[in-house]
Amino acid sequence: MTNRRMNPRLYFDIPITWEVLPAQTINMPDELSRVFQRVHPAEEGAGKKIDGRLRDLSSTGAFITGTPPPLLARIGLVFGIPGYSKVEAIGWVLWRRTEDVVVEDKPLEAGFGILFEYLQPEARLHIDRLVRMQTSSQNLDNLWGILLD
């Protein structure tokens, strides 16, 4: 099984709290409301705070293990990462695993993947810095491996 993701990511096992957010009410002129369409988020379990584990993170999204919310739920997240104590984000659930499963002898936990709608700009920059540091470290490890062979 290979990782085909385009965005480099960080791998963690960090506690996270999240909750399903209710749909936002938008007031608009009648002529606009007649032609306006949008995706409505799933609201099952709205307002209930749930704990999970942040497993991977990029500046565009994350994977969280635990009981997954419905697809297309809009969720609010609060978590800490090294060097940044309180990250606040809003994301959309785009995929989920509804139960633990084993694929090619590798256990995969139940959880869900989100795409960030909002992530604090400072937190986004910090995540990008951590990713660059991790990538640089991996490149150095690879170089040392070549030199020592």
Disulfide bonds with the S-S distance in Angstrom:
none
